[in-house]
Amino acid sequence: MTMFASRRPRRASAALLLCAGLLLAVPPLLAATPAAQPAASDGQGYRLPSAALQAVVDAPRAPSLHLSPRRDMAAMLQTPPLPSIAQVAAPELKLAGLRINPKTYSDSRFSFGSKLWLISTVDGVERQISGLPQPLSVASLAWSPDQRYLAFNQLDPASGRNELWLVDVAAGSARKLAERLNSVATDGYAWLPGGDALLVMQRPAGQGEAPAGDGVPTGPAVQETVAGQGVRAVRTWQDLLKNEDDARLFEHYLKAQPLRVAINGQSAPIGAPGLYLGLSASPDGNYLLGQRVERPFSYAVPVNRFPRRIEVLDAQGRVAHTVAKLPLVEGLPTGNDAVPTGVRAIGWRADAPATLVWAEAQDGGDPSREAAIRDAVLMQAAPFEKPPVTLAQLGSRYAGITWADDGLALLDEYWWKSRQVKQWKIAPDHPEQAPVLLYARSEDDRYGDPGEPLLRRDAAGRTRLQLSADGRSFYRVGDGASPQGDRPFLDRVDLASGASERLFHSQAPYYEVPLSIIEGEHARILTYRESSDVPANLFAHALGGDAAPVELTHFAHPLPQLRGVKKEQIRYARNDGVELTADLLLPPGYDPAKDGPRPVLMWAYPAEFKSADDASQVTGSPHRFNAISYWGPQAFLAKGYVVLNNPSMPIIGEGDVEPNDTYIEQLVASAQAAVDEVVRRGVGERGRIAVGGHSYGAFMTANLLAHTRLFQAGIARSGAYNRTLTPFGFQAEERNYWQAQDTYLKMSPFNYAGDIKDPILFIHGVDDNNSGTFPMQSERMFAAVKGLGGTARLVMLPNESHGYRARESIMTMLAESEDWLDRWLAAPAEQSKRR
């Protein structure tokens, strides 16, 4: 629940990767598929795919690692297999953009840690913990600043318990510390500086049961707008409040009482209960920064746009300073660089006792307005009697600060329209020192990415820039993108000269990611190392000398029967010269020269770029572990299919040109190049290639089937197909429908449903909460294809969101996809009969 300054998110991977590290036994090589079979009957309930695909779903997951503050120890958390549909179908409230478990007073979640233990990062020795609750169900965990304790949230949906537990690290034992937590909007707890107490959000005493409506309306839900406020973009949010009954439920479940809970279990309330979105302690522990939601609520936007009061409380919970009272924000100016006016991205300065830092737009939050200064970054120190001072004035949007000390911080700014990012070295308490520009670059330029600063936890538990032992350098960790693929690195950067020294660089045949550098006794670099047939494990590299790295964990191949999967990172060009990349995966034992072409499943996700050179850069690494996940296309290697994973689908608009104005042309060109390449390599043949994707990849799939005959079939999961239903922008499109009607209409495959001549399978979660991908999108698209005489199948998964969670749902998703591919990727002679 600690609040940090907002940071510019890194570009998401083009593929949605969940549960990496899953492999399975491979069946006999795929024979020629039979002629089309009748579709599975309706009303048959949940389904199971073939045994090989079931093994993918049930394969063990690798545990997650949580480094301790001193990094000489780590907590390991094991997550069990997928939950059942009975768990996923438990009552869930959808209020103001939140999904709430009414039984536990927490956010709705269905995946919990079921095993917790400790490991030394010096020698890899494991330690078990006694006294853990059974069954263990860990929602989150956090190390104390002094590393003496490990706190975790034990959340048991079956019993409704929402508890805080504490592990005594030295004793290796656990005990319950607090109960009745409220973790609807926060983790429900956070360590206070010093490590002798925690800040806990608890259900208010005597709160009573949730208000129950009798189903009789008290009146209509009314909204009103007035002219003169200019154009305001409102995204197509879901799970919003609908009436006053919803508003009362929302207040009941969000309301929490802050407590100070000592490690001996003694507790004391801090102030009064409130509708808290966040509460965080200053580094000196004397103040709390709180953000509370207030009425009037909205039926048009989620809770993070509601009116809020930002206050500083003293240690007893009394209001010491009111920072701001922010109004309801029901829309922003057009553009992805638009922001609300007033206080934004507020948090504590990590290296000072009690100093607030925040940003405020200087251009009205409107990117279309001419302005030399877009954002101002302000600071105000306790006791908050003096007015704020300006730390920086920026020509683009504030994207966060990494704090080191009074003489050093790294400040980031970002402008979406141009994809430009900048980083400055500043001296926070020395305004006479001019900022130094460390870099200015395109975010899309992966080859030129210098990496992210390496961070550490200080004695107060705050995240700060890690400096070298002599204080003269800091460290950067990066992906190391290159024409040979990603090669992660660790650099030491001299603060005076800016020169970088490479301390670690991943080398073939491994893909190795630096996690931390530890100086002093047992000086070492910790990494995660993996290779094509070995999953990621923790390694320690001694600093200096030529000693071999020490393997600290020994996670085995989850399903070693597929060790023979062959992955190649391939390069090819589309007709305009843009270089493209894809991962070509071949099933074990398959030899194209001897066995001939196989059916191919191509799975992709388009991305927008402002430069053809950036779009042509290589992504990924040939040395990553061949993880076979139930979520992506790799599972179908077990069926003997060839998989072309994450082929580049760049949509480029250089200069003032908008990428999406030529979306269809560029998408088709990229797909044509991918198909031509698999045919040229002899691993696939025309007429036996399917295309698929999730979310924006589903949108891509429908468009490719509408505008080409490159594919024999398609699988479109949880997509949006009619862009007039997302009229204020989507994905990277900044313009609204009324500014770019032709683009919106041309990009919508719904408008070309009659041109879809090849079979398409639609899968969608009934309770999809993603902005824009309403379940209605798949229902209407299916109805259009059906009504216009096409071939389609619609599978609506009950109780599922944008990502599917229940084991039964995942099994059904795979069974439907398996049937669809087996049915339509038939032998060429059979295909010709259906043309």
Buried (B, 14 or more C-beta within 10 A) or exposed (E): BBBBBBBBEEEEEBBBEBBBBBBBBBBEEBEEBEEBEEEBEEEEEBBEBBEBBBBBBBBBBBBEBBBBBBBBBBBBBBBBBBBBBEBBEBEBBBBBBBBBBBBBBBBBBBBBBBBBBBBBBBEBEEEEBEBBBEEBBBBBBBBBBBBBBBBBBBBBBEEBBBBBBBBBBEEBEBBBBBBBBBBBBBBBBBBBBBBBBBBBBBBBEEBEEEEEEEEEEEEEEEEEEEEEEEBBBBBBBBBBBEBBBBBBBBBBBBBBBBBBBEBEEEBEBBBEBBBBBBBBBBBBBBBBBBBBBBEEBBBBBBBBBBBBBBBBBBBEBEEBBEBBEBBBBBBBBBBBBBBBBBBBBBBBBBBBBBBBBBBBBBBBBBBBEEBEEBBBBBBBBBEBEEEBEEBBEBEBBBBBBBBBBEBBBBBBBBBBBEBBBBBBBBBBBEEEEEBEEBEEBBBBBBBEBBBBBBBBBBEBBBBBBBBBEEEEBBBBBBBBBEEEBBBBBBBBBEBEEEEBEEBBEBEEEBBBBBBBBBEEEEEBBBBBBBBBBBBBBBBBBBBEEEEEBBEBBEBEBBBEBBBBBBBEBBEBEBEEEBBBBBBBBBBBEBEBEEBEBBBBBBBBBBBBBBBBBBBBBBBBBBBBBBBBBBBBBBBBBBBBBBBBBBBBBBBBBEEEEBBBBBBBBBBBBBBBBBBBBBBEBEBBBBBBBBBBBBBBBBBBBBBBBBBBEBBBBBBBBBBBBBBEBBBBBBBBBBBBBEEBBEBBBBBBBBBBBEBBBBBBBBBBBEBBBBBBBBBEBBBBBBEBBBEEEBBBBBBBBBBBBBBBBBBBBBBBBBBBBBBBBBBBBBBEEBBEEEE
